Amino acid sequence: MYKWHSAYPTSAHERRGKEVGLPADKVEALIAGRPTSFSDEREQVVYEMANCLANSRWAPKGLYDRAVKALGHVGITDVITLMGYYTSVSMTLALYDVPAGAQGIAR
């Protein structure tokens, strides 16, 4: 979402991250693309995996081993699948230039 410069999901995720208790400095670092870290092992592994894959980097063996331990192969696949889904949503919202705070379409 941040990589694709899409206002709507960036705003929504900033708000939601703070609502669920992520510290403001962590949320702000994620949005700005600055390095951060998490004390929870699973959160840290997901953060590192997402950074690695979103930036077209090879996954180092140590990260792979920690991801398997913390998430298992199904969890790793879930993270990658979610990244793909949200990337496509963000790209779509960016193409249509959907602003932050936009209202949904009535059905």
Residue frames as qw, qx, qy, qz and C-alpha x, y, z in Angstrom:
[[0.000, 0.885, 0.466, 0.000, 0.00, 0.00, 0.00],
 [0.252, -0.855, 0.101, 0.442, 2.70, 2.51, 0.92],
 [0.480, -0.199, 0.600, 0.608, 4.94, 1.37, -1.90],
 [0.271, 0.484, 0.684, 0.473, 2.17, 2.11, -4.41],
 [0.041, -0.057, -0.089, 0.994, 1.45, 5.59, -3.03],
 [0.308, -0.486, -0.682, -0.453, -2.23, 4.92, -2.54],
 [0.146, -0.387, 0.304, -0.858, -3.83, 7.39, -0.13],
 [0.742, -0.339, -0.148, -0.559, -6.91, 5.44, 0.92],
 [0.903, -0.187, -0.377, 0.089, -5.29, 2.22, 2.24],
 [0.450, 0.268, -0.436, 0.732, -2.39, 4.14, 3.76],
 [0.301, -0.401, 0.191, -0.844, -4.81, 6.30, 5.75],
 [0.844, -0.284, -0.210, -0.404, -7.01, 3.34, 6.70],
 [0.850, -0.022, -0.438, 0.292, -4.06, 1.25, 7.88],
 [0.212, 0.357, -0.408, 0.813, -2.54, 4.12, 9.84],
 [0.536, -0.390, 0.100, -0.742, -5.84, 4.59, 11.68],
 [0.925, -0.178, -0.259, -0.215, -6.36, 0.84, 12.24],
 [0.672, 0.216, -0.523, 0.478, -2.79, 0.24, 13.41],
 [0.024, -0.342, 0.424, -0.838, -3.22, 2.83, 16.13],
 [0.715, -0.295, -0.055, -0.632, -6.69, 1.49, 17.05],
 [0.938, -0.098, -0.332, -0.025, -5.31, -2.01, 17.68],
 [0.668, -0.728, 0.095, 0.120, -2.57, -0.66, 19.89],
 [0.768, 0.250, 0.010, 0.589, 0.51, -0.41, 17.71],
 [0.354, -0.633, -0.105, 0.681, 2.67, 2.40, 19.08],
 [0.364, 0.897, 0.113, -0.223, 2.39, 5.59, 17.00],
 [0.092, -0.752, 0.552, 0.348, 6.14, 5.63, 16.33],
 [0.470, -0.047, 0.851, 0.228, 5.95, 2.11, 14.82],
 [0.491, 0.677, 0.545, -0.058, 2.98, 3.02, 12.62],
 [0.179, 0.935, -0.116, -0.283, 4.68, 6.19, 11.45],
 [0.278, -0.538, 0.717, 0.344, 7.92, 4.32, 10.70],
 [0.539, 0.242, 0.793, 0.145, 6.02, 1.73, 8.63],
 [0.413, 0.834, 0.349, -0.107, 4.26, 4.42, 6.59],
 [0.059, 0.921, -0.296, -0.244, 7.44, 6.43, 6.06],
 [0.878, 0.394, -0.249, 0.108, 9.42, 3.33, 5.06],
 [0.029, -0.725, 0.591, -0.353, 11.81, 3.76, 7.98],
 [0.531, 0.061, -0.830, 0.160, 13.22, 0.75, 9.81],
 [0.560, -0.488, 0.268, -0.614, 11.48, -0.35, 12.98],
 [0.318, 0.125, -0.932, 0.123, 11.28, -3.45, 15.12],
 [0.711, -0.399, -0.163, -0.556, 8.73, -5.36, 17.15],
 [0.291, -0.455, 0.760, -0.362, 9.16, -7.20, 20.45],
 [0.846, 0.112, 0.408, -0.324, 6.70, -9.91, 19.38],
 [0.411, -0.288, 0.762, 0.411, 8.60, -12.57, 17.40],
 [0.466, 0.494, 0.714, 0.169, 5.76, -13.23, 14.93],
 [0.200, 0.944, 0.174, -0.195, 5.25, -9.52, 14.24],
 [0.215, -0.741, 0.477, 0.421, 8.99, -9.06, 13.70],
 [0.462, -0.030, 0.806, 0.369, 9.21, -11.99, 11.28],
 [0.402, 0.714, 0.570, 0.061, 6.18, -10.79, 9.29],
 [0.032, 0.948, -0.065, -0.309, 7.68, -7.27, 9.16],
 [0.298, -0.559, 0.640, 0.434, 11.04, -8.58, 7.93],
 [0.492, 0.245, 0.792, 0.266, 9.44, -10.95, 5.38],
 [0.323, 0.851, 0.408, -0.077, 7.23, -8.19, 4.00],
 [0.058, -0.885, 0.275, 0.372, 10.15, -5.78, 3.71],
 [0.414, -0.321, 0.755, 0.394, 12.32, -8.38, 2.05],
 [0.442, 0.383, 0.777, 0.234, 9.73, -9.51, -0.48],
 [0.234, 0.903, 0.323, -0.161, 8.27, -6.07, -1.24],
 [0.023, -0.882, 0.341, 0.325, 11.73, -4.77, -2.01],
 [0.855, 0.469, -0.212, -0.067, 12.62, -7.68, -4.31],
 [0.094, -0.683, 0.704, -0.170, 15.32, -9.02, -2.06],
 [0.644, 0.067, -0.762, 0.000, 16.47, -12.59, -1.60],
 [0.718, -0.618, 0.028, -0.319, 15.27, -14.03, 1.69],
 [0.137, 0.579, -0.764, 0.250, 18.31, -14.90, 3.78],
 [0.587, -0.074, -0.806, 0.018, 18.46, -18.39, 5.30],
 [0.142, -0.082, -0.670, 0.724, 18.23, -16.98, 8.82],
 [0.429, 0.086, 0.084, -0.895, 14.99, -15.12, 8.03],
 [0.661, 0.024, -0.610, -0.437, 13.59, -18.21, 6.32],
 [0.459, -0.065, -0.834, 0.301, 14.41, -20.38, 9.36],
 [0.057, 0.124, 0.519, -0.844, 12.87, -17.85, 11.78],
 [0.528, 0.070, -0.187, -0.825, 9.75, -17.56, 9.60],
 [0.634, -0.045, -0.744, -0.205, 9.27, -21.33, 9.49],
 [0.316, -0.116, -0.770, 0.542, 9.69, -21.50, 13.26],
 [0.134, 0.184, 0.371, -0.900, 7.37, -18.58, 14.03],
 [0.544, 0.281, -0.047, -0.789, 4.72, -19.01, 11.32],
 [0.654, 0.114, 0.747, 0.024, 5.07, -22.45, 9.77],
 [0.230, 0.033, 0.669, 0.706, 4.80, -22.97, 6.02],
 [0.028, 0.693, 0.695, 0.188, 1.04, -22.30, 6.00],
 [0.207, -0.851, -0.224, 0.427, 1.56, -19.02, 7.86],
 [0.302, -0.383, 0.420, 0.765, 4.34, -17.97, 5.46],
 [0.154, 0.319, 0.750, 0.558, 2.06, -18.70, 2.51],
 [0.078, -0.814, -0.567, 0.098, -0.77, -16.74, 4.17],
 [0.239, -0.724, 0.033, 0.646, 1.49, -13.68, 4.55],
 [0.228, -0.162, 0.604, 0.746, 2.64, -13.86, 0.92],
 [0.074, 0.530, 0.779, 0.327, -0.95, -14.31, -0.31],
 [0.132, -0.856, -0.405, 0.294, -2.17, -11.35, 1.74],
 [0.265, -0.544, 0.255, 0.754, 0.70, -9.24, 0.43],
 [0.176, 0.122, 0.721, 0.659, -0.34, -10.06, -3.14],
 [0.026, -0.709, -0.698, -0.098, -3.99, -9.31, -2.48],
 [0.193, -0.854, -0.223, 0.429, -3.34, -5.97, -0.78],
 [0.299, -0.317, 0.432, 0.790, -0.82, -5.02, -3.45],
 [0.116, 0.370, 0.728, 0.565, -3.49, -5.48, -6.13],
 [0.141, -0.830, -0.532, 0.093, -6.01, -3.50, -4.07],
 [0.309, -0.704, 0.017, 0.638, -3.52, -0.70, -3.49],
 [0.268, -0.084, 0.567, 0.775, -2.55, -0.53, -7.15],
 [0.033, 0.596, 0.720, 0.353, -6.23, -0.35, -8.14],
 [0.222, -0.864, -0.365, 0.265, -6.95, 2.40, -5.62],
 [0.347, -0.509, 0.239, 0.750, -3.85, 4.28, -6.79],
 [0.235, 0.209, 0.663, 0.679, -4.92, 4.07, -10.44],
 [0.110, -0.728, -0.596, -0.321, -8.34, 5.48, -9.60],
 [0.177, 0.349, -0.267, 0.881, -6.74, 8.02, -7.23],
 [0.541, -0.638, -0.519, -0.172, -9.15, 7.15, -4.40],
 [0.015, 0.663, -0.344, 0.665, -8.59, 9.75, -1.67],
 [0.216, -0.026, -0.817, 0.534, -8.08, 9.01, 2.00],
 [0.234, 0.256, 0.556, -0.755, -11.43, 8.86, 3.78],
 [0.373, 0.037, -0.543, -0.751, -13.43, 8.11, 0.60],
 [0.666, 0.014, 0.470, -0.579, -16.89, 6.67, 1.19],
 [0.373, 0.016, 0.907, 0.196, -17.82, 3.25, -0.16],
 [0.290, 0.002, -0.549, -0.784, -20.00, 2.76, -3.20],
 [0.627, 0.060, 0.442, -0.638, -23.68, 2.13, -2.48],
 [0.016, 0.066, -0.944, -0.324, -24.83, -1.25, -3.74]]
